[in-house]
Amino acid sequence: MSSPKHLARAQRRSAREIFLLVLGSALCLLLFAGAGATGYLNYRFGQITRFDVAIDVPPASGEPRNYLLVGSDSRAGLDADDPANGAFFNDEGISTDGPQRTDTIMILRVDPDDGEASLLSFPRDLWVPIAGTGKSNRINTAFTAGREVLIDTIRENFGIPIHHYVEIDFVGFLGLVESIGGVPFYFEAPVRDTHSGLVVQDSGCITLDSRQSLSFARSRYLEHYDYDSGTWKTDPTGDFGRISRQQEFIRRAISTAVSKGLSNPATLNDLVNVGVEFVGLDPSLDVSDILGLGRRFASFDADSLQTFSLPATPFRTSAGAAVLDLDTKDAEPILNIFRGLDPSELTPGLIEATVLNGTGVDGLAGDVTAALDSIGFATAEPGDTAEVFAESAVYYAPGSENAASRLVRHLTSPVHIAIDEDLEPGEVVLVVGQDFTTVHDQPSPTLPELPTTTTTSTTAVPSDASTSSTVATTSSTSTTSTTAPLGYVPDSSAVASCT
């Protein structure tokens, strides 16, 4: 039997440059929450810009929610003589005028009941099909086409629900950093980036002002000075290193804002003013949501923020563009966190399912294949068995327990489950027996028991095969660790000495 293959892999996306104006998004969620204690949040909150975007229905109070954090490269509001006004310069120092783009895209998942928060960053060169276009491109082109296109692109390609939308622009980022008096870091050695304009001439505790912060967070060609050799060393990790630095910047900035802004009414007022002027939200995010966050995260330790980046592999498009292709299998546990699933769960698109007709009824395997295909399984051509099966059966390759479990949970009738060493990793075969009923769209929450013994052939099980063989319950409980930082990141353990 030929092994079924994946349908076209989901390609992925990008997020351009100025940076993490999104930091402002995360900050403002905290800052407005703190402002609620001052008694004028309702008034100020009503002045925030609202974007007409369709989001997923937020879950009940206390349930985890996803916030899509978007940074825009808009410089509206800058003084005419501000150096940042006028032409925008990319990583290569080339002037790039054009439509408004998204410079940073992140998902912030907040679990109020557990007091936990997780942050997912998307590499800027991740290549993705753009919703509604039938074409693939870097994800910043989705934002250029409209906020709704960006939201749909994330939903369709990553399966992540978007409960709220938060956007901040270039000026807002600068204003937020200025309002908290800069962001402290501990640098073990001088650093620089001639492309972003970053220059840190000394080692030790350095408080980055708004311009330095922007240069640091944008840095993709960072160099650090090596005292031993007396030379500058280049960080070769590119955008992955930049993501690590951005995420560390968020931790440091939130810590600074909480320690200074939320305890100082004047500073807090400055922060809220910046948020009102330069932050935009979806229509459904209201005062009660913000106050609820404030109550639950009043003592949130920014160092406990879980940060993730998606694994990806470099490749070139047919037009020669150097981009990144998502490592779909390795990314699955990370994406599941933001989908609200157990990290061990597999989405149907990663499961190679072949349906064999064991009933003798013409066309049944094709009908079941079509049903699985509509759910999203990577289906192969259906076939027939050499004998009639009274009971349906599922066979899976060694090590593909999660794939088999997911398929079984979509079946309404009981099935015999067995390992088949002749199958390829990730491959699952469903033999439709005479007791087969139907396939349902949503998986059952009940985990099936999986066997510990091996069957050598998918046609070797007799029609009276019993489902009472020795089994072991497979637990879906697993953990996914924070993505290890890549590239050069200032020493977070030493930053305490800077405060």
N, C-alpha and C positions, 0 to 999 in steps of 0.2 A: 504494500500500500504506500503510495507516495505521501510524503509529509506535506501537510498544508502550510502555506506561507502567509506571512503577514500581508495585509493590504498595505497601501502606501503609508509609510511612517508619518506620523504627525510632525511637521516641521515647526520650527519655532522662531523666535522673535528677537527684537532689539529694543534698546532704550538708549537714546542718544547721548547727550552730554551735558550740559551745564551742571547737572547733578541733582541732587537730592533736595531740591526745593521741596521735595516731599518731606524732608525732615520737618518742615513747617507744619505739614499735615499732622504728623504724630504729635508734635509739640502742642499744636492748637487744640487737639482733643483733650490733652491734659490741662492746658491753660484755661480754656473755657470752663472746664470742670471746676478748677480752682476759683475762677471768677464768680461762680455761682454763690460762693460764700459771701461775696461782697454785696449781693442783693440787686445787682443791676444786669444780670445775665440776660433776662428776658428782653430787656430793651436793646442791648447790644447785639444779641443773637439775631434779632429781627432785621438787623441791617446787613447781614451777610448775604453775599450773592448766592443765588440758587440756580443750579443747572438743571434743565429739563431732560433728565435721563431716566430710562426705565431700569430699575434695579430689581433684584430678587426680593421677595417678601421677607422682611427681617424675622428671625425666630423670636420666640417668646422672651420676655425679660429674663435676664440671667443666663440665657443660652449663648454659645459662642457666635460671634459675627465677624464677617470679613469686610475690611475697609480697603477699597482700591485707592491707593495714594499715588497721585500723578503730579509731576513737576512740569510746568510749562516754561519755555524759554522766552515768554513774553517779557518785554522790558517797558511796557506801558507804565508811566508814572515816574520814570527816571528823569532827572534834569537833562535839559538839552545838551549841556556840556559834560555830562557824566561820561567817563571813558567806556563804560559798559554799554552806552547807547550807540546806536548806529549799527555797523556791521558786526555780525556774530562770527567768532572764529572757532573753527573746529579743532580737533586734536592735532592736526597737522599745521595749524596756524593759518589756515586758508579762510578768507572771508566768505561767509555763506549767508547771503540774504535769502529770504524766502518766507513761506507761511509758518505760522506758529507750530512748534513741534513739542513732543513730550520728551523731556530730558531724563526722567527717571520714572520707572514704573515698579511699584512694590505692592504687595498684599500684606496688610497688617491684620492678623487674626487675634481677636481679644476674647478671652474666656473669663467673664466677670466672676462667675461662681468660684472658679479655681484661682483667680487672681493671676492668670498667666497671659502672656502675650508672645506671639511669634511673628517674625518678619521674613517675607520671601522676596528676594531680589531677582530680577530677570537680566541676564547679560545683554548688553546693548546690541550685540550682533546676532542674537538668536533669531532665526528665520522662521516665519510663521505664515500660514494661510490667512489672509485678511478677510474678515467676515463680509459677505455680500459681494465680493469681487471675483471670486474664482481664481485669484492669483495669490502668490506668496510674496512677501516682502518683509523688511524690517518693521517691527511693531510701531515705530513712531509714525509710519505712514497711516496707520489705523487712526491715531489721534488727529492727524492732519485732516483725515476724512470726516472726523466728528467724534465726540466723546462716546456716543452710542455705539459707533463702529468699534472703538477700542474695547468697550465693555463686552460686546458680543464676541469679539475676537478672543478674549480671555476665556469666556464661557465655553466657546466651541472647541478651542484647542486644548484647554487644560482641565475642563470640567469643574472649575472653581466657581461657586456661587458668589455674586457680588451683592452685598447687603447695603453698602453705603459707598458713596463716591466723594473723595476729598481732593481738591486741586489747589495748588499754590504756585505763584509765579516767581520770577527772578527777583523782583524788588522785595517781595514778601520774605524770601529767604534771607536777603541781606538785612532787612529790618529786624527779623527775629533774632539773628545772631547779635546785632547791635544792642537789642533790648536786654539781652542777658549778659552783656559785657564781654562777649567773646567766649571761646571754648578752650579749656586747658587740655594740653597733652604733654606727655613726657617723651622727648625725642632722645634716643641714645646717641644720635649723631646728626649733623646737619643733613637736610634733605632739599631736593630741588626738582623742578619739572619745567623745562623751558617751553613746553607746549601750553601748559595751563597757567604758567606764571608763578608757580609756587617757589618761594625762597625762604627757607628756615636756616639761618646762618649759624646758629648756636645749638648745642645740645642742652639737655636738661628740661626744666619746666618752661613751656612756651604757651602763652594764651593767644590763640589765633583770633584775629579780628574778622569782620565779615568778609573782607576781600580775600584774606588768607584762607579762611574757611572754605570759600568757594573754590579757590585754586587747589586746595588740598583734596577736597571731595571730587573734583573733576580730574585729578591727576591719573593719567593712564601711562605715562612715560616717566615714572618716578625714579630718581636716583638718590642713593644715600651714600654718605662719605664713609669710607673704610679707613679707620685710623691705622690699622696694621700695615696696609699696603700704601697708604697715602694717596689712594685713588678713589674715584667715584664708581660705585657699583650700580648697574641698572637692574631694576626689578623687571624680570621677563614675563610676568604673569598678565600684563595688559589689563583688560577689563575685569578679570577675576580678582586681581589685586585691588583694583579700584572699588569693586563691590565690598571687599573686606574692609577697606578704609571707610567707605560710606557707612557701613553698618556700625563700625566702632565710633564714628562721628555721631551717629544717632544716640548711642548709649551715653556718650560724654555730654552731648548737648541737652538731652533730657535730664540727666543728673544735675547739670548746671541750672537748667530752668526750674526744676523742682526746688533746689536748694536756695536759689536766689529769687526767682519770679514769684513763686506761690507764697513766699513768706514776706514779701515786700510789696505793699499795695501800689507804690509808684511804678515799680518795675512791672508788676502784674498788669497795671493799666496800660503801659506801653505795649506789652505783648498782646493784650486783647485788641488794642487799636490796630496793630499790624494785622492780626488775624481777621478782623472785620473788614479791613480795606483790601487785603490781598488774598484771602482764602475763599474758595467757592465750595458749596456742598450740594448734595442731592436734596430733593424736596422733602424726603421723609425723615432726615436726621433732625430731631427736635431737641428742645431744652431738657426734657426728661431723660433722653438718652445720654446726654452729656453729663447731667447731674448724677445719673446712675453710675457712669464710668468713674466720675470723680469720687464718689463714696467708696467704690470697690478698689480703686487704685490710688487712694490718697497716700499710701506709704510704699508705692511700687518702687522696687529697686531696679534701675535701668540695667544693671549688670546681669539681671536674671532674664533679660529679653533674649528669646531664642531666635537666632538668625540663620537663614538658609539661602543658598544659591543653587541654581539648577545645574547639574552636570551636562556638559555639551562637548561636541567634537567639531573641530574646524573642518570646513569644506568650502568649495567654490561653486557658485551658481553657474548655470550655463552661460551667463553673461560675464563670468569672471570675477564676480564680487566675492570677497573673502568674508564669510559669515560663519555662523555656528548652527549645528544641528543638534537638537535635544537628544541626549542619551535616554531614550524613553523608559527603558526598564529600570535604570538606576534612579531616574527621577521620580518614579512612581511612589515610593515611600514618603518622599518630601511632599509631593502634590497631595497625597492622601491626608496629610495633616490639615491642609487648607480646604480640603473637600469635606472634612468632618468624618473621615473614615479611619479605620485602623491602618497603620502604616503597612501592614502585611497584605492588605487587600489589593487585588489586581483588577484593573478596569478591563472590560471585555475585549477592547482592541488589542490587548497584549496576549490574548489567548487564542491559539490556533485550534479551531474546532472542526472536526470532520464528523459528519453524520452518516451512519450506515443503517440501511433498512433491514431489520431482522424480522419483519412481519409477513413479507410476501405481498403486501398491499402496494400496488404501483403508485409512485409519486410521493409516498409519505416522507422519505428522506429529504426530498427536495423541499417539501413544505416546512419541515422542521429547520432545515438549513436557512430558508428564507426568514423564519421567525428569529433565529439566532442572529442572522445578519442585520435585521432591523434593530436589534438591541445594541449592536456594535461589535459582536464577535468577529474575529478574523477567520471567516469560514472558507473551507476548501470544497472541491466538488463532491457532492454526495455519492454514495455507492450502496451496494447490497452485500449482505453476509451470505456465506455458503450454506447456512442452516437457519431454521426458524428459532427465534428466541421468545420464550414465554415471558421473561422478565427483561426489562430494559437494563442496560449496563453502561458504565462510564469507565474508560481506561485512560490512564495517564502515564507520562514518562516519569522515571525516578527523579525526585527533586521538584516535581511540578504539582505538589500538593495544593498550593494556593489556587492554581489554575483549575484543577479538578473541583475544588470546593466551590469556586465561584460558579462554574457551569451547573453543578448539581443544585445549587440554590435557586437556579432559574427554572427548575423542573418541578412540576406539580405531582408527579408520581414517584414512588420510591424506586431506587435503582441499585443494582449491584455495582460495587466500586472495586477496581483492581488496578495494580501497577502492571505496566507492560514495558519491558526493557527494550523492545524493538522500536518504541516511539522516540522521537527527538525531543529534547528539552523544550518545555512549553507547549507541547502538542497534547491534545486531549481528543479522544474518540468517544462519541455517543452512539451506542447501538440501540436503536429504537425497537423495543420488544412489543409483544402483544398487549402488555399492560400499560403501555404509554398513554398518557392523557394529553398534556399540553405544556407550552412554555409560557411563563409569565415575565413581564417586562422588568419588574423589580425583584432583586434577589431576596430570598427568605433570610431573616436574621439568624435562623438556626443553623449552626455549623454542622455539617455532616461528619460522621466518623469515617476515617480513612484507614485502609488496611495496611498491615505491616508485611504481608506476604506478597510475592510477585507472581503474576501470570505471564507466561511467555508469549502468548498470541491472543489477539483480539477475537479470534474465532474459536478459542479453545474452551470457553465456558459453556457448559451444557445448558439446555433450556430450563432446567430446574435448579439453576445455581442459587445458592442460599445467600442471603445478606447477613447471616449470623456468624460469618467467619471472624477469626481473631482480629480485633481492631484496636486502634489507639486514637483517642480524641486529640485532635490537633487544635491547639489554642491559637487564637488570632492575636493574642496580646504580644506586642513587640514594641521596641523603642527605636526612634530615629533621632540620632544625636544632631546637635547643632553642627552646621557645616563648618569644618575647620578653616580658619582664615588662610588665604593664599597671599603670597607676596609680602611686601613690607608693610607692617602695621605697627604703629607706636606701642610701646610697652604699656598695656592696660593695668598691669599690677603695680606699676610705679606711679600712675597718675594720681593716686591718693596723696602723694607727697606734694602735689601741685596745688592742693586746696587748703 
